[in-house]
Amino acid sequence: MAKATAHIDAVIVGAGFAGLYTLHRLRGLGLSARVFEAGSGVGGTWYWNRYPGARCDVESMDYSYSFSDELQQEWRWTERYASQPEILSYINHVADRFDLRRDVQLETRVTAAVFDDATTRWAIETDRGDRVSARFCVMATGCLSDAQVPDIKGRETFAGRWYHTGRWPHEGVDFTGQRVGVIGTGSSAIQSIPIIARQAAHLFVFQRTPNYSVPARNAPLDPDYERRVKAGYAEFRRQARESRVGFVVERSEESALAVAPAARQREYEKRWSRGGLGFSAAYADLLTSQEANDTAARFFRDKIRGIVRDASVADALCPQDYPLGTKRLCVDTEYYATFNRDNVTLVDLRKTPIEAITPHGVRTREAGYEVDSLVFATGFDAMTGALLNIDIRGRAGRTLKATWAAGPRTYLGIAIAGFPNLFTITGPGSPSVLSNMIVSIEQHVDWIAPGPGTWARTCPASRASSCPTSAASASTVRSATTSPQKATRGSR
Ligand SMILES: Cc1cc2nc3c(=O)[nH]c(=O)nc-3n(C[C@H](O)[C@H](O)[C@H](O)COP(=O)(O)OP(=O)(O)OC[C@H]3O[C@@H](n4cnc5c(N)ncnc54)[C@H](O)[C@@H]3O)c2cc1C
């Protein structure tokens, strides 16, 4: 049943890292704000993605908020890369520590956000019948939150259990003794496959596109490193913000082609043994010269062939048709070695595409694979999915769907022309997954909420038309969409 309309300053959609920080900042400006979150807990990505092996691939001392020195000093990460349960505890701790929960309404999906030209306010509706009128609407809906199960013929006939990595059951899944099929070989698959393989009687991995993956070398967090970072956290964060990707890596200014092959090999070996995403910074031109990139891609293929004993399996696991780093590099623990296990079979869908899911498993063009459980590690309707699921209408009733009919066109930005006072944190104009996303999130939110009292001073409701982010000024809205480009120091 529809409830009476509430009037507040800002509605925030989503209670992940972005939504919670937005709430904290807006409160600091003295604004009234309410967060609506579809899930039954806070945490966003880390609430939903509970698959075995889920963890971040940006190191934990980097992948955390920097806005409170007390918070960053008191919190203790236990591993080099934090696991999903630990990140979820962290974000719950943040929600409690900053008393955020009282303005977060869980299990509530925002279904519509409609701009009223006359009042210059947003009318927000939820699937629980809430009606809220707000001057500002912040879409903290996440760029990887709309889980996608592919529409494969016969999917509904499958008689076993199936799961999506991004909607994993809270009680966990025990695959002991089961035949399991994992569809997809992106980052979530690469993290979960080694663990599922250790449980399952047999694991079939259905791969369309092989990925480049570098070892994580995860380990307990070195207490000396933690002490050093904490002693100079402000400087550590400053360098992260000013780096290319939101965390500092040893970045070479040299061309991969300017060094002798033996020296290049030593450099690649050093980075492979160190583990993690720093590999891509080995040479300055890995992403600008195909020839330079080929040297790194060859190194990866040699590694895969050195690890995986069956030459045809190794070949199928080697990416061949796109340069290293043009999809976000994956970070793994024992991924390639898992294919040496007797109970693991790689099915190369480029050779034998899936024709159908049957009651008992998966049928490809050449064979049938019987499984008890299926895992869809098939990712998300990324970047725009969560936004387009909401009926968003801007000036003169124009829908976001129509505005983005040919895709979102702005290069970097968190506002959309024609949608005044609506912001998209980690939307399609954010560097998002090409960066340490916490750095990007803090930058975007700080750009919206630059300092205590700013909105209150410059954008009184009665003078909405003079507000820098208001409906009345298309040019300022346009400049809002480009400003983060200048300000996004911590990201690409
Ligand atoms: C498995 C995995 C691992 C990752 N690892 C890293 C990493 O190592 N480093 C990194 O930088 N990034 C990583 N990311 C990206 C990660 O998404 C971001 O780092 C970050 O958590 C995004 O926060 P967010 O608040 O913007 O979005 P999210 O955490 O996605 O939160 C968005 C929230 O909005 C809610 N929502 C969406 N639509 C609605 C609606 N209509 N109504 C109500 N609620 C809604 C969703 O339920 C969700 O809880 C990873 C992502 C995944 C999936």
The ligand as an SDF file (V2000), in Angstrom:
LIG
                    3D

 53 58  0  0  0  0  0  0  0  0999 V2000
   33.4150  -10.6070   -6.4870 C   0  0  0  0  0  0  0  0  0  0  0  0
   33.8540   -9.1890   -6.6060 C   0  0  0  0  0  0  0  0  0  0  0  0
   35.1250   -8.8310   -6.1910 C   0  0  0  0  0  0  0  0  0  0  0  0
   35.5240   -7.5020   -6.2720 C   0  0  0  0  0  0  0  0  0  0  0  0
   36.7930   -7.1740   -5.8960 N   0  0  0  0  0  0  0  0  0  0  0  0
   37.1950   -5.8880   -5.9810 C   0  0  0  0  0  0  0  0  0  0  0  0
   38.5270   -5.5110   -5.6030 C   0  0  0  0  0  0  0  0  0  0  0  0
   39.3490   -6.3180   -5.2210 O   0  0  0  0  0  0  0  0  0  0  0  0
   38.8700   -4.2060   -5.7410 N   0  0  0  0  0  0  0  0  0  0  0  0
   37.9840   -3.2600   -6.1900 C   0  0  0  0  0  0  0  0  0  0  0  0
   38.3550   -2.1030   -6.2760 O   0  0  0  0  0  0  0  0  0  0  0  0
   36.7280   -3.6060   -6.5290 N   0  0  0  0  0  0  0  0  0  0  0  0
   36.3200   -4.8820   -6.4480 C   0  0  0  0  0  0  0  0  0  0  0  0
   35.0470   -5.2110   -6.8180 N   0  0  0  0  0  0  0  0  0  0  0  0
   34.1200   -4.1690   -7.2370 C   0  0  0  0  0  0  0  0  0  0  0  0
   33.1460   -3.8020   -6.0820 C   0  0  0  0  0  0  0  0  0  0  0  0
   31.8710   -3.8570   -6.6300 O   0  0  0  0  0  0  0  0  0  0  0  0
   33.4960   -2.4100   -5.5320 C   0  0  0  0  0  0  0  0  0  0  0  0
   34.8060   -2.4230   -5.0060 O   0  0  0  0  0  0  0  0  0  0  0  0
   32.5750   -1.8700   -4.4280 C   0  0  0  0  0  0  0  0  0  0  0  0
   32.2510   -2.8250   -3.4670 O   0  0  0  0  0  0  0  0  0  0  0  0
   31.3560   -1.2360   -5.0400 C   0  0  0  0  0  0  0  0  0  0  0  0
   30.6200   -0.5800   -4.0490 O   0  0  0  0  0  0  0  0  0  0  0  0
   29.2640    0.1740   -4.4250 P   0  0  0  0  0  0  0  0  0  0  0  0
   28.7010    0.6260   -3.1420 O   0  0  0  0  0  0  0  0  0  0  0  0
   29.5290    1.1590   -5.4810 O   0  0  0  0  0  0  0  0  0  0  0  0
   28.3350   -0.9320   -5.1020 O   0  0  0  0  0  0  0  0  0  0  0  0
   27.8030   -2.3080   -4.5480 P   0  0  0  0  0  0  0  0  0  0  0  0
   28.6980   -2.8340   -3.5110 O   0  0  0  0  0  0  0  0  0  0  0  0
   27.5140   -3.1540   -5.7200 O   0  0  0  0  0  0  0  0  0  0  0  0
   26.4470   -1.9160   -3.8230 O   0  0  0  0  0  0  0  0  0  0  0  0
   25.3090   -1.5310   -4.5490 C   0  0  0  0  0  0  0  0  0  0  0  0
   24.0970   -1.8870   -3.7260 C   0  0  0  0  0  0  0  0  0  0  0  0
   22.9760   -1.2840   -4.3460 O   0  0  0  0  0  0  0  0  0  0  0  0
   21.8670   -2.1300   -4.1750 C   0  0  0  0  0  0  0  0  0  0  0  0
   20.8830   -1.8030   -5.2080 N   0  0  0  0  0  0  0  0  0  0  0  0
   21.0280   -1.8300   -6.5500 C   0  0  0  0  0  0  0  0  0  0  0  0
   19.8960   -1.4360   -7.1610 N   0  0  0  0  0  0  0  0  0  0  0  0
   19.0170   -1.1560   -6.1630 C   0  0  0  0  0  0  0  0  0  0  0  0
   17.6640   -0.6830   -6.1490 C   0  0  0  0  0  0  0  0  0  0  0  0
   16.9820   -0.4230   -7.2680 N   0  0  0  0  0  0  0  0  0  0  0  0
   17.0700   -0.4840   -4.9480 N   0  0  0  0  0  0  0  0  0  0  0  0
   17.7250   -0.7180   -3.7870 C   0  0  0  0  0  0  0  0  0  0  0  0
   19.0020   -1.1750   -3.7400 N   0  0  0  0  0  0  0  0  0  0  0  0
   19.6380   -1.3790   -4.9160 C   0  0  0  0  0  0  0  0  0  0  0  0
   22.4330   -3.5220   -4.3510 C   0  0  0  0  0  0  0  0  0  0  0  0
   21.6240   -4.4790   -3.7220 O   0  0  0  0  0  0  0  0  0  0  0  0
   23.8040   -3.3740   -3.6840 C   0  0  0  0  0  0  0  0  0  0  0  0
   23.7600   -3.8290   -2.3560 O   0  0  0  0  0  0  0  0  0  0  0  0
   34.6420   -6.5250   -6.7760 C   0  0  0  0  0  0  0  0  0  0  0  0
   33.3690   -6.9040   -7.2150 C   0  0  0  0  0  0  0  0  0  0  0  0
   32.9810   -8.2190   -7.1370 C   0  0  0  0  0  0  0  0  0  0  0  0
   31.6140   -8.5970   -7.6230 C   0  0  0  0  0  0  0  0  0  0  0  0
  1  2  1  0
  2  3  1  0
  2 52  2  0
  3  4  2  0
  4  5  1  0
  4 50  1  0
  5  6  2  0
  6  7  1  0
  6 13  1  0
  7  8  2  0
  7  9  1  0
  9 10  1  0
 10 11  2  0
 10 12  1  0
 12 13  2  0
 13 14  1  0
 14 15  1  0
 14 50  1  0
 15 16  1  0
 16 17  1  0
 16 18  1  0
 18 19  1  0
 18 20  1  0
 20 21  1  0
 20 22  1  0
 22 23  1  0
 23 24  1  0
 24 25  2  0
 24 26  1  0
 24 27  1  0
 27 28  1  0
 28 29  2  0
 28 30  1  0
 28 31  1  0
 31 32  1  0
 32 33  1  0
 33 34  1  0
 33 48  1  0
 34 35  1  0
 35 36  1  0
 35 46  1  0
 36 37  1  0
 36 45  1  0
 37 38  2  0
 38 39  1  0
 39 40  1  0
 39 45  2  0
 40 41  1  0
 40 42  2  0
 42 43  1  0
 43 44  2  0
 44 45  1  0
 46 47  1  0
 46 48  1  0
 48 49  1  0
 50 51  2  0
 51 52  1  0
 52 53  1  0
M  END
$$$$
